[in-house]
Amino acid sequence: MDDRQKTLDEFFRNNNSSKKKKEKDSKEIDDYFNHVSKKKPKRTFSDKVVEFFRIISFKNKFDESKVSTNKKRAEITKNSVFTKKWYNIQDFFIKRFSFEAGVDILDDKSVLYRKNLVIRNIIIITNIVFLLFTLIGSEGLNQKINLIVTFIIGLIMFISGRSIRNIVKEEPTTLHKQQMGEYLSGIYVLMMAIAVYIKLRLTLGESLEGGFFSITQAGYSLIYFALVVIALYQDPKLLNVVFKVTIVAMTIIHVVVMYPIYNYANNFTELWNYIEGPILTDIILRTLVLAVFMIGLYSTVKISEDINIKRKQELVKRRNMEKDFKDVVSDVFDVIAVYKQRGEDLAERHYARSAKRVAKLAGDLGGFLGYSSKLSQEIFEFSTIHIDKRDILNIDDYDSKEQLNEKDYKIIREKTIIGSIIIKRLQLDKKGEDIVRAHFEKTVNKDFIKEMNGIQNNRESQVILLSHIYDILRQERNYKKKLNHGRAIDLIRLEFNEYFDPQIIDRFIRYESEFESIYYDLLEE
C-alpha cells in the first residue's frame, strides 16, 4: 500500500525507480552529511563575545516582534482603556511628526509638503518655548515694556506662521511653493531664536549675574536647537545658506550684544586691551563650537541625502520590476486563457465534462493503486484545476495601482502558483492528444516515445494521462471515430503501454469493468 501523503508539488518530480540510481543518490547523501558533520574548530574568546552579542541582538528583535504582536492583540481585544488611549496618543504623534506617513518618497513635491507640515508642527511647539523665554523679566525691568516686547514677538510669530502656512497649502501645491516655504521656515526659526537670545541678553545680562549664566545661556542654546530643526529638512543646500547666515549673525552678536566691543573702538590699543584674554578666547571658542556643530549637522544631512537617493533608486528599480512582473504575469494568464479557449459554449461544456470524467477515473485509479485517500483527492483536484480555477487568472484589479503592497504580492503570487499548475495540467492534456494522434496517424518512432516520456513522467501524472487517453479514445476526434470500451482497452494494452509504469497499466486493465461502469455513469449525467 502506497500511503505516502504527497502534495501537488510532487506531481512535477521525476520518479526513477532504478535501484542503481537510488544507491548512487544514497551514497551522495551520506557523503554530504559526512562533510557537513565534520568537527567544528574550537571557538576563540572573541568568537564567544561576538556570539553573545548576536544572541542579545536576536533577543531584542524577538522582543520587538513580541511587543508588536501584543500591541495588535491589545488593539483587537480592547482589554485596557489606558492601553488604548496610549496607542491613540502614539498614533497622534506619528501622524503629526512622521515624515513618511502616507507619502510617496519618489514624489519630491509631496515629500517636501509633508516635511513642511511636520516642521510647522515643531515650530508651533518651538514658538511656545520662545514665548516662555520672552516672558521672563528681571526685577529692575519695567514689566509693561516686557509684555509689549513679548506681544510684538508673539505677533511676529503669528503673522510669519500664517504666511508660511498659506504659501505651503496654497492650491495648486507646486514644488516651487514648497521650496519657498522650506526656506522661509528655516530662516524664520533661526532669526526668532536669535531675537529671543538678544532680548534675554539685553534684559538680564546686566541685572542678574546668576540669571546671565542660567537663563541667557539657555536662550543661547535655542540657536543650536533652531539649527537642528532646520537640519530635519535634510537639504544640504538649505543648510549651506543657513550656516553662512548663522556665522555672520553670531559673529555680530558676539562682538556687539555679548561683548560691546564698539564702546572700546576709539583706538586699537584700547580695543586690544579690552578683548585680549578671556573675551577673545570666549569668542573664538564659541565660533569654533558653532562651526564644528554645523559641520556635524551638514555631514549627517549629506549622509541622509545620499541614503535617500540610493533608496529612491532602489524603489524606482522595484517599481519597474513590479510593472514588468505584472505585465509578465498578465501575459502568462492571457496565454493560458487562449490556450484553453474552446470557442463555443457547447464545446466549452464538453471540455469541462471531459475534465470531470478524467478526474473521476484518475482518482479511482489512484485508489486501485493503493494510494491514500488524500493523494487520490489531490489527483482529482489537479485533474480539474484548469476548469475550477480558470476564472481567477487575472490581475486587472492591480493594473491601476502604481505600487504593490505585501498583500497584493501575496495574492498575485498565489495566482501565479495556480497558473503554473494549470500550465502543467494543460501540458498533460496536450501530451495525451499528441500521443493518441501520433499512433492513429502512424508517426510514432523511438524519438517521439522518448520525448513524450520526458514530459511529466511521474506516477501521479501517468495516472491522469492514462485516464485522459482512455477518454480521448472513447470520444470522437477529427482524425478518428469514437471507440467502444473493449477496443480502447486493447489499444492501451498494446499501443500505449510504453508510456506508463506496468503496474498502472495492470491496475487499469484489471479493473476495466469498474472503469467502464464509472465512465458510462458519467456520460449519462
NUVO-516394 format. One record per residue (C-alpha): x negated, y negated, z. Coordinates in steps of 0.001 Angstrom, whole numbers, plus 500000, padded with zeros to 6 digits. Example, Ala and Ser with C-alpha at 12.3 -4.5 7.8 and 13.67 -1.06 7.14 Angstrom:
<kolnus>
487700504500507800;486330501060507140;
</kolnus>
This chain:
<kolnus>
500000500000500000;498662496601498962;499785494405501848;497485491501501156;499065488163501928;497889486203498905;498606482624497908;499210481095494489;495538480141494240;494680483827493933;496667484041490701;493704482499488956;490950484735490304;489327487373488166;489815490824489659;486798493014488843;487185496449490340;483746497618489245;482006499350492104;478599498253490886;479626494580490903;481100494903494389;477851496401495647;475869493607493991;478133490919495488;477874492575498897;474080492570498686;474036488892497676;476326488019500584;474109489918503017;471014488153501679;472726484807502051;473702485404505681;470224486706506458;468842483492505014;471105481099506924;470790483034510177;467042482549510444;465766481456513784;466090477718514234;462956475724515052;462531474549518602;464017471108519189;461811468300520441;462712465803523133;463561463144520517;465868465627518780;467704466205522051;468069462447522598;469481461997519080;471859464917519647;473030463382522920;473909460064521264;475560461905518378;477821463730520822;478606460468522640;479418458790519330;481681461679518352;483431461495521695;484043457759521244;485509458345517804;487617461155519198;488833458896521996;489687456178519467;491727458641517437;493400459863520596;494257456314521668;495664455577518203;497779458729518350;499026457875521836;499880454377520654;502013455711517808;503678458182520151;504439455415522655;505894453244519907;508203456062518862;509294457304522280;509531453798523826;508808455164527275;507310451964528674;508761448486528249;505458446930529315;503544449003526762;505947447970524023;505541444297524909;501778444675524993;501771446173521496;504036443359520312;501521440849521652;498721442659519843;500701442656516594;501405438938517057;497715438096517298;496861440401514398;499383438627512183;498166435166513272;494407435739513346;493656438608510958;492021437508507696;493078440555505663;496643441129506877;498617441875503700;496062440195501413;494646441469498144;490923440799498560;490447440610494786;492714437568494598;490469434640495628;493408432261495926;495416434472498307;492297435293500363;491390431627500800;495034430779501515;495068433392504288;491794432041505681;493206428518505734;496256429722507674;494136431590510213;491676428707510635;494629426376511085;495920428562513934;492458428495515501;492247424716515067;495591424300516854;494133426053519900;490913424052519485;492880420800519423;494409421677522780;490916422171524203;489758418871522676;492715417030524240;491951418517527647;488387417228527398;489504413756526276;491952413500529184;489089413817531650;488260410393533113;485913409004535724;486512407107538957;485342403819537593;487150404036534271;490429402368533590;492882405240533288;495098403318530844;492221402992528389;491509406691528812;495111407556527992;495094405223524990;491926406865523646;493453410304524228;496634409228522445;494656407918519468;492642411140519217;495843413189519504;497449411092516745;494436411672514501;494695415412515203;498384415445514314;498017413444511086;494964415422509968;496626418761510731;499801417827508848;497827416547505866;495725419705505620;498821421870506041;500639420026503230;497673420447500902;497336424168501646;501044425013501394;501999422676498586;503535424515495626;502065425722493409;499324427032495689;496266426815493445;492695427812494232;491618424166493944;494071423122496676;492895425937498935;489271424882498492;490214421292499285;491996422481502437;488935424561503364;486512421609503153;488880419223504905;489414421712507756;485667422246508151;484780418543508180;487733417766510467;486893420258513188;483234419187513164;483992415466513316;486572415994516047;484071417944518170;481520415151517716;484122412499518606;485114414334521794;481470414640522829;480815410919522166;483860409998524234;482704412180527129;479153410873526928;480186407230526876;482745407575529668;480955409985532013;477299409703531205;476632406623533351;479162407120536133;478793410682537390;475403412331537379;476953415702538195;479636415139535571;476955414368532991;475343417761533469;478619419696533528;481390418125531503;479380416338528816;477186419354528208;480317421439527820;481522418846525315;478177419135523505;478739422879523163;482033422160521377;479973421093518364;478431424567518219;481883426054518587;483076423958515633;480223425352513524;481286428894514438;484859428128513383;483614426784510042;481483429916509579;484668432012509727;485362430907506161;482305432933505138;481499430358502477;477745429583502161;478442426500500040;480693425013502735;478108425788505422;475378424187503344;477346420931503155;478359421055506819;474812421736508006;473462418679506196;476211416537507690;475593418054511120;471838417394511092;472379413750510147;475254413241512614;473488414962515535;470278413019514914;472250409773515110;473952410993518313;470606411968519871;468945408599519194;471966406336519655;474504407899522038;472475410313524164;469348408140524327;469979404469523290;466647404015521555;467892400838519847;467609398996523195;463831399572523132;463190398987519456;461733395464519875;458271396801519119;456609400128518540;454731400170521874;457889399648523919;459744402241521841;456986404811522234;456731404228525984;460466404984526213;460692408116524132;457392409790524991;457587412635527423;460905414298528365;463100412280525974;461127413125522831;460810416732523944;464554416965524589;465453415526521164;463041417850519366;464253420920521283;467906420102520686;467261419644516959;465299422898516776;468010424839518622;470643423391516298;468581424255513227;467946427830514414;471634428258515250;472671427034511812;470135429336510122;471556432277512091;475110431363511081;474126430907507443;472352434286507367;475377436021508888;477745434391506410;475460435196503484;475247438851504509;479034438978504895;479467437401501462;477135439969499853;479015442799501548;482349441375500379;481060441056496818;479982444705496795;483266445652498431;485170443826495695;483086445540493027;483852448942494539;487538448043494797;487585446969491135;486000450299490191;488507452144492348;491464450364490762;490098451065487305;489778454705488315;493329454606489670;494569453298486343;492608455939484435;493813458582486876;497457457597486391;497015457469482627;495366460894482505;497949462479484799;500762460878482803;499262462179479542;498896465674481013;502509465637482176;503623464432478753;501668467242477084;503274469767479425;506710468327478660;506080468505474909;504617471994475131;507637473411476904;510119471422474842;512621473788473234;514736471327471348;518433472072471557;520288472675474787;521200476213473728;517564477099473090;516594475451476383;519105477515478324;517941480646476533;514357479892477527;515382479326481160;517307482609481292;514306484388479784;512078482982482531;514548484178485179;514536487680483697;510734487768483632;510634486570487237;513069489264488406;511217492037486559;507820490830487795;508984490577491409;510454494101491370;507359495468489620;505268493973492411;507406495867494907;506925499127492985;503169498487493040;503250498267496838;502747494519497137;504018492825500272;507348491020500185;505544487688500488;503309488380497491;506250489651495442;508153486452496271;505143484356495227;505013486238491912;508697485456491402;508216481751492212;505186481474489944;507159483063487111;509815480319487250;507733477306488318;507699475857484795;511508475824484920;512185474900488538;509544472160488852;509743470666485363;511591467506486385;509041466323488968;506209465944486469;506337462187486029;504737459179487675;506993456459486291;507568455123489812;503868454251490128;503303452523486778;504316449134488169;502001449406491195;498720447515490998;497126449755493607;497983453074495202;498135453781498923;497340457054500658;500953458234500461;501021457613496709;497772459528496294;499189462451498226;502375462604496136;500529462321492815;498011464918493946;500832467332494804;502399466716491390;499029467251489731;498568470587491504;502045471680490406;501210470521486880;498046472633486819;500016475677487987;502659475066485314;499888474907482703;498690478315483890;502208479669483677;502716478303480172;499382479825479205;500730483231480207;503789482608478004;501594481811475040;499362484803475747;502365487137475686;503720485640472471;500286485822470789;499772489469471771;503175490670470539;502972488671467314;499433489889466559;500489493528466972;503546493147464770;501549491314462086;498693493849462311;495993491228463019;494647492829466192;490932493576466476;488387494037469242;487571490332469395;491252489487469801;491689492002472617;488540490699474338;489757487107474021;493185487923475460;491708489890478343;489621486861479258;492748484778479942;494215485166483462;493442488867483707;494002489317487449;496567491865488613;499307489408489551;499080487699486158;499203491113484471;502438491893486325;504037488712484966;502551489208481483;503881492783481224;507363491634482240;507149488830479709;506051491161476885;508929493505477722;511350490569477468;509826489460474143;510228492970472742;513875493087473801;514607489665472210;514637488596468590;511764486576467111;511202485161463634;508625487881462973;510648490822464400;514050492059465389;515135492825468947;514208496323470153;516029498724472454;514600499765475805;513113503055474632;511240501520471706;509913498719473952;508584501269476474;506857503241473711;505116500131472395;503989499121475892;502521502590476473;500881502968473040;500146499443471750;499743497129474733;498022499369477286;494614497780476574;495709494513478184;496740495931481568;495469497880484506;496523501543484091;498299501509487448;500524498610486374;501455500387483105;502077503618485033;504438501964487550;506382500151484844;506889503346482810;507619505484485869;510430503159486955;511597502311483445;515195503302484164;515358500826487046;513925498082484850;516429498894482099;519282498615484596;517927495345486012;517475493888482534;520966494920481471;522476493244484545;520512490071483835;521720489988480219;525317490300481382;525057487290483714;
</kolnus>
